[in-house]
Amino acid sequence: MSRRTAGNALLVIGDVVTDIVALHANALAPDTDTAARIAFRPGGSGANTAAWAACSGTEVRLLARVGANSADWHRDELRAAGVEPHLVVDGQAATAVVISLVDAGAERTLVTDSGAAVRLCSADWDAALLDGAARVHLSGYLYFTDAGRQLAATVHTAARAAGIPVSVDPASTGFIEVLGLPAFLAAVGGTGLVLPNLAEARLLAGTADPVAAAERLSAVHGEAVVKLGAAGALAARQGELLARVPGVAALAVDSTGAGDAFTGGFLAARLSGADLVEATEAGCRTGAAAVEVLGGRPPVRG
């Protein structure tokens, strides 16, 4: 049996998406035109997290599935962001597309065509991806299909056997509710760290109180970080709140991918030796940086 090589890389398993970002200063007007600034950007929760972790100085690899229609572009964008892409090219489905409608307050509403992203499956898994990895992060979008949940379970088993910690970003209250809360909770059982936003934390923990939600989730998973947007984040371990970390001031342009940026910065900090609270502070900094740019990725330096 081959032995896994130790290292300090982050392995992210999730989604690559083509984002269509529409910034509209006025409310959407039914039955007529609404002026907007529209841009195409590489995105996807998993890919965004990977890019922000790489921007924070971490070695990162990403497993995702894309369509042949834009595979080369996405591969090039990931490499430019410092991410090692492991992209499975789907011959039947196009790359996922998200229309992100961003209002004057930088808040976004997402319209999603999941495309090839939700076809990621256990057949795409290669245990060699764990070689040199010190942490594994799974996008919550994996859990919303049977194939994705099977892949997540396979990765969990392999990571546990290798002694590698696993984290999950729940990703979407809407999709959790469609799947069913009990099924989602069962699927993410055994995860050592969850990083929900406030709405997701309330849903998963069954309480409207953010602190109680963080404490309940950490009692189940070991660690929980609840992202509060501009208000910062809550860090909890083993059922106890460790810190309320304040937000970082930012000139918000687009909140698309801010939670992914938080997660990328947080995981990079943990890999560099930061404790839970220090990593949460790092996540707040990258989240603030993300809302100041258009789209969900850090700017690529030439």
C-alpha positions as CSV (number, residue, x, y, z in Angstrom):
1,M,0.0,0.0,0.0
2,S,1.3,3.5,-0.9
3,R,1.9,6.0,1.8
4,R,0.5,9.5,1.7
5,T,3.1,12.2,1.6
6,A,2.7,14.8,4.4
7,G,2.3,18.4,3.5
8,N,0.5,21.6,4.2
9,A,-1.8,21.9,1.2
10,L,-5.6,22.7,1.2
11,L,-7.8,20.4,-0.9
12,V,-11.1,22.0,-1.8
13,I,-13.9,19.9,-3.4
14,G,-16.8,21.8,-4.8
15,D,-18.1,23.9,-7.6
16,V,-16.8,26.0,-10.5
17,V,-19.3,28.4,-11.9
18,T,-19.5,31.1,-14.5
19,D,-20.9,34.2,-12.7
20,I,-23.0,36.8,-14.5
21,V,-22.9,39.7,-12.1
22,A,-25.5,42.5,-12.6
23,L,-25.0,45.6,-10.5
24,H,-28.3,47.6,-10.5
25,A,-28.6,50.9,-8.6
26,N,-32.4,51.0,-8.8
27,A,-34.9,48.3,-7.8
28,L,-35.7,45.7,-10.5
29,A,-38.6,47.0,-12.6
30,P,-41.1,44.4,-13.7
31,D,-42.2,44.3,-17.4
32,T,-39.5,46.7,-18.5
33,D,-35.7,47.4,-18.5
34,T,-33.5,48.0,-15.5
35,A,-30.2,49.6,-16.1
36,A,-27.2,47.6,-14.8
37,R,-23.5,47.1,-15.0
38,I,-23.0,43.5,-16.1
39,A,-19.8,41.5,-16.0
40,F,-18.8,37.9,-16.5
41,R,-16.6,36.5,-13.8
42,P,-15.2,33.0,-12.8
43,G,-17.0,31.9,-9.6
44,G,-18.4,29.0,-7.6
45,S,-18.3,28.6,-3.9
46,G,-15.6,26.0,-3.9
47,A,-13.5,27.7,-6.5
48,N,-13.8,31.1,-4.8
49,T,-12.7,29.6,-1.5
50,A,-9.7,28.0,-3.1
51,A,-8.7,31.3,-4.8
52,W,-8.9,33.3,-1.7
53,A,-6.9,30.7,0.3
54,A,-4.3,30.8,-2.4
55,C,-4.3,34.6,-2.4
56,S,-3.6,34.3,1.4
57,G,-0.5,32.3,0.7
58,T,-1.6,28.7,0.9
59,E,-0.9,25.8,-1.5
60,V,-4.4,24.9,-2.8
61,R,-5.8,22.3,-5.1
62,L,-9.4,22.1,-6.3
63,L,-11.5,19.2,-7.5
64,A,-14.6,20.2,-9.5
65,R,-16.6,19.4,-12.7
66,V,-17.1,21.8,-15.6
67,G,-18.5,21.7,-19.1
68,A,-16.4,21.5,-22.2
69,N,-17.9,24.9,-23.2
70,S,-15.6,26.8,-20.8
71,A,-13.2,24.3,-19.2
72,D,-10.1,26.0,-20.7
73,W,-11.1,29.4,-19.5
74,H,-11.8,28.2,-15.9
75,R,-8.6,26.2,-15.8
76,D,-6.6,29.2,-16.8
77,E,-8.4,31.5,-14.3
78,L,-7.8,29.1,-11.4
79,R,-4.1,28.8,-12.3
80,A,-3.8,32.6,-12.5
81,A,-5.3,32.7,-9.0
82,G,-2.6,30.3,-7.7
83,V,-4.9,27.3,-7.5
84,E,-3.9,23.8,-8.9
85,P,-7.1,22.8,-10.8
86,H,-8.3,19.2,-11.1
87,L,-11.2,19.8,-13.4
88,V,-13.3,16.9,-14.7
89,V,-14.7,17.9,-18.1
90,D,-18.3,16.9,-18.5
91,G,-19.3,15.9,-22.0
92,Q,-23.0,16.3,-21.5
93,A,-23.6,19.3,-19.2
94,A,-22.4,22.8,-19.5
95,T,-20.5,24.6,-16.8
96,A,-22.8,25.9,-14.0
97,V,-24.0,29.5,-14.4
98,V,-25.2,31.9,-11.6
99,I,-26.8,35.2,-12.3
100,S,-26.0,37.4,-9.3
101,L,-28.3,40.4,-9.0
102,V,-26.5,43.0,-6.8
103,D,-28.4,46.0,-5.5
104,A,-27.3,49.4,-4.4
105,G,-26.5,48.1,-1.0
106,A,-24.1,45.4,-2.4
107,E,-26.5,42.6,-1.4
108,R,-27.0,39.9,-3.9
109,T,-29.8,37.6,-5.1
110,L,-28.7,34.4,-6.9
111,V,-30.4,32.6,-9.8
112,T,-28.6,29.3,-10.4
113,D,-28.3,26.8,-13.2
114,S,-26.1,24.1,-11.5
115,G,-25.1,22.4,-14.8
116,A,-22.0,20.2,-14.6
117,A,-21.3,21.2,-11.0
118,V,-23.9,18.9,-9.5
119,R,-22.6,15.9,-11.6
120,L,-19.4,15.7,-9.6
121,C,-19.4,12.1,-8.2
122,S,-17.3,9.4,-6.6
123,A,-15.9,8.3,-10.0
124,D,-14.2,11.7,-10.1
125,W,-12.3,11.1,-6.9
126,D,-8.7,10.2,-6.8
127,A,-7.2,9.4,-3.4
128,A,-3.9,10.9,-4.6
129,L,-5.4,14.3,-4.2
130,L,-4.9,13.8,-0.4
131,D,-1.1,13.5,-1.0
132,G,0.5,16.5,0.7
133,A,-2.9,17.8,2.0
134,A,-3.2,19.0,5.6
135,R,-6.9,20.0,5.4
136,V,-9.9,19.2,3.2
137,H,-12.8,21.6,2.6
138,L,-16.1,20.6,1.1
139,S,-18.6,23.0,-0.5
140,G,-22.1,22.5,0.9
141,Y,-23.4,22.3,-2.7
142,L,-22.0,18.8,-2.9
143,Y,-24.7,17.6,-0.5
144,F,-27.7,18.5,-2.6
145,T,-27.4,15.5,-4.9
146,D,-27.2,11.8,-4.3
147,A,-23.9,11.6,-6.2
148,G,-22.4,14.5,-4.4
149,R,-23.3,13.1,-1.0
150,Q,-21.7,9.8,-1.9
151,L,-18.6,11.6,-3.0
152,A,-18.5,13.6,0.3
153,A,-18.9,10.4,2.3
154,T,-16.0,8.8,0.3
155,V,-13.8,11.9,0.9
156,H,-14.7,11.9,4.6
157,T,-13.7,8.3,5.0
158,A,-10.4,8.8,3.2
159,A,-9.5,12.0,5.0
160,R,-10.4,10.4,8.4
161,A,-8.2,7.4,7.6
162,A,-5.3,9.8,6.8
163,G,-5.9,11.9,9.9
164,I,-6.8,15.0,7.9
165,P,-9.4,17.4,9.3
166,V,-12.5,18.2,7.2
167,S,-14.6,21.3,7.1
168,V,-17.9,22.1,5.4
169,D,-19.6,25.4,4.3
170,P,-23.4,24.7,4.3
171,A,-23.8,27.0,1.3
172,S,-27.5,27.5,0.8
173,T,-30.6,27.5,3.1
174,G,-32.8,27.2,0.1
175,F,-31.2,24.0,-1.1
176,I,-31.0,22.6,2.5
177,E,-34.7,23.0,2.8
178,V,-35.3,21.3,-0.5
179,L,-33.2,18.4,0.5
180,G,-34.6,18.3,4.0
181,L,-32.8,19.4,7.2
182,P,-32.5,15.9,8.7
183,A,-30.9,14.5,5.6
184,F,-28.4,17.4,5.4
185,L,-27.5,17.1,9.1
186,A,-27.0,13.4,8.7
187,A,-24.8,13.9,5.7
188,V,-22.5,16.4,7.4
189,G,-22.2,14.4,10.6
190,G,-18.6,13.8,11.5
191,T,-17.4,17.0,10.1
192,G,-15.0,18.7,12.5
193,L,-15.7,22.3,11.5
194,V,-18.7,24.0,10.0
195,L,-18.7,27.6,8.6
196,P,-22.3,28.7,8.1
197,N,-23.6,32.2,7.6
198,L,-26.2,33.4,10.1
199,A,-29.2,32.2,8.2
200,E,-27.7,28.8,7.7
201,A,-26.6,28.6,11.3
202,R,-30.1,29.4,12.5
203,L,-31.6,26.7,10.3
204,L,-29.1,24.0,11.2
205,A,-29.1,24.7,15.0
206,G,-32.9,25.4,15.3
207,T,-32.5,28.7,17.1
208,A,-32.6,32.4,16.1
209,D,-30.0,33.3,18.7
210,P,-26.6,33.5,16.9
211,V,-24.6,32.7,19.9
212,A,-26.7,29.7,20.8
213,A,-26.5,28.6,17.2
214,A,-22.7,28.7,17.2
215,E,-22.5,26.9,20.5
216,R,-25.0,24.2,19.5
217,L,-23.2,23.6,16.2
218,S,-19.8,23.4,17.9
219,A,-21.1,21.0,20.4
220,V,-22.0,18.7,17.5
221,H,-19.0,19.2,15.2
222,G,-16.2,20.3,17.5
223,E,-15.8,23.8,16.0
224,A,-18.2,26.2,14.4
225,V,-17.7,29.7,12.9
226,V,-20.8,31.7,12.2
227,K,-20.3,34.4,9.5
228,L,-22.2,37.6,10.3
229,G,-21.3,39.6,7.2
230,A,-20.3,43.2,8.1
231,A,-20.9,42.4,11.8
232,G,-18.0,40.0,11.8
233,A,-18.2,36.4,13.1
234,L,-18.7,34.1,16.1
235,A,-16.1,31.4,16.9
236,A,-17.1,28.5,19.1
237,R,-15.5,25.2,20.2
238,Q,-17.1,22.2,22.0
239,G,-20.3,24.0,22.9
240,E,-18.6,27.2,24.2
241,L,-18.4,30.6,22.5
242,L,-14.7,31.7,22.3
243,A,-15.0,35.0,20.6
244,R,-17.2,37.6,18.9
245,V,-14.9,38.9,16.2
246,P,-15.9,42.3,14.9
247,G,-16.2,43.0,11.2
248,V,-13.6,44.9,9.2
249,A,-14.7,48.2,7.6
250,A,-15.0,48.0,3.8
251,L,-16.4,50.0,0.9
252,A,-18.9,47.4,-0.3
253,V,-19.4,47.0,-4.0
254,D,-20.5,43.4,-4.4
255,S,-21.1,40.8,-1.6
256,T,-20.9,37.9,-4.1
257,G,-18.5,35.4,-2.7
258,A,-17.8,37.2,0.5
259,G,-18.5,34.2,2.6
260,D,-16.3,32.1,0.4
261,A,-13.5,34.6,0.8
262,F,-14.0,34.4,4.6
263,T,-13.6,30.7,4.5
264,G,-10.6,30.8,2.2
265,G,-8.8,33.3,4.5
266,F,-9.8,31.4,7.6
267,L,-8.5,28.0,6.3
268,A,-5.3,29.6,5.1
269,A,-4.7,31.0,8.5
270,R,-5.4,27.7,10.2
271,L,-2.9,26.0,7.9
272,S,-0.3,28.7,8.9
273,G,-0.7,27.8,12.6
274,A,-3.4,30.3,13.7
275,D,-5.8,29.3,16.4
276,L,-9.6,29.4,15.9
277,V,-10.0,33.0,17.0
278,E,-7.0,34.2,15.0
279,A,-8.2,32.4,11.9
280,T,-11.7,33.9,12.4
281,E,-10.0,37.4,12.4
282,A,-8.2,36.5,9.2
283,G,-11.5,35.4,7.6
284,C,-13.1,38.7,8.5
285,R,-10.2,40.5,6.7
286,T,-10.6,38.5,3.5
287,G,-14.4,38.8,3.6
288,A,-14.0,42.6,3.8
289,A,-11.6,42.6,0.9
290,A,-14.0,40.5,-1.2
291,V,-16.9,43.0,-0.9
292,E,-14.7,45.7,-2.4
293,V,-14.3,43.9,-5.7
294,L,-16.7,42.8,-8.4
295,G,-17.3,39.1,-8.4
296,G,-16.3,36.4,-6.0
297,R,-12.5,36.1,-6.6
298,P,-9.5,38.1,-5.5
299,P,-8.0,40.3,-8.2
300,V,-5.4,38.5,-10.2
301,R,-2.1,40.3,-10.0
302,G,-0.3,40.6,-13.3
